[in-house]
């Protein structure tokens, strides 16, 4: 087996993980919380990019699977008293099953029709969470999640998140660089031609959607425990829009771009909140910059700078 | 022995009948050209055979089995591949990956989530690239190749499916006479060495009459003549609607 990972990328990944392992040593609650949240959003954005960057469809409703993972894990842990070892996989499976159901309908469509249908389904999930008060807590949210004692604490939870996110990212990397991943890029590049080399393009897009939903569910399940609660906002379209912007900001044509975008957007939001209460205005500005000058995101920008300074681009 | 048959094949685009009751037979191993003026329905005919468009009426049989209404990817799997008149490649992938992905699909590995793409079918990819003369451009981005080379890549992608029948839609469209000669020699070679049955459309009459075993003439969605090059050349109706005009008008 030869997975073709460039030395630069593997060294960078190693350093990032190493730095994260050392984060709790700084003994800063702020830093630990910040890193935990960024890791969750990075995974969320990477999962969305399987649909956007790899299969070439824009989903406006990816928060649905994040929310389903979160609600499922929270409810199974708390209401039903399941141990984490069962509730966590069950939450992932539920997200994947929901994604499969939606994919069955959405993959009949492409482009804006696909995007609108994903949005519609996500609003359906939001409405269910909102109305099904007895199970989800409705608009008060599902609060008081029973976090298992072995990860109940800032530092243990941080390491739990780091482990799960690292494994998930590694799996996503393998999937995106597998025979499946390369075929998926072909589907993105030319749907018609992909069909004419013998690829069942609808099934490809469906499987990509399910994979993305499952990993969004992982992120959601972690986040529910981190917050000790799940709220209807996590299924709202604004949440889907935010993760979409993260993906675009980082760069959808690179595997790690969305994770970088997630970190960048998250930090920007934190810092801008210290100076202004007009985060949506700042966000609008960022969106304008992406659309007008950064079509390939931050990763694309870095590549352009590299090329300009005449270095060989081996990425 | 017919490898491909159509019966009463018809498509009606909301009142415009682009293909009208076409009965057509492709014999195993032959090189069969379809000619006809612009708008005669040649590309539509290909689209109907390959599952790109569903016919309004009639059916298509491949090797005796009905394939009408099957999805393109299923038809390809049966051994019927095609190329396109307008270049249809994977533009932002490398030339190498274009072929490799087609081979991955042929070997039913498209849904393998945990086998590395970079290790699949490498030797065969290189052989195919060498066959069409693209071995020097393997790592270039496909969309940045010259037009002629993209056409060669298009052919290689179609060949990667290891088809028994290959449909080529204007394989030399937009090529210079020299490029045309090279491309046609290549197609001819490959057809011989791989035992391919070839069905193609072409506007260059010297090519058509040079390499075809049989020729069918499509006019206003109907086949008005079918036979050996000599028979077609001497057919009075063909001369009237088509060959009587200047060669330029045929493009």
Interface residues (C-beta under 8 A of the other chain):
Chain A: X1 X2 X3 X4 X174 X175 X177 X178 X179 X180 X181 X182 X183 X185 X186 X189 X190 X192 X193 X194 X195 X196 X197 X198 X199 X200 X201 X203 X204 X207 X211 X253
Chain B: X50 X52 X71 X72 X73 X76 X77 X81 X82 X84 X88 X89 X90 X91 X92 X93 X97 X98 X100 X101 X102 X104 X105 X106 X109 X110 X111 X112 X113 X114 X115 X116 X117 X118 X119 X120 X157 X160 X161
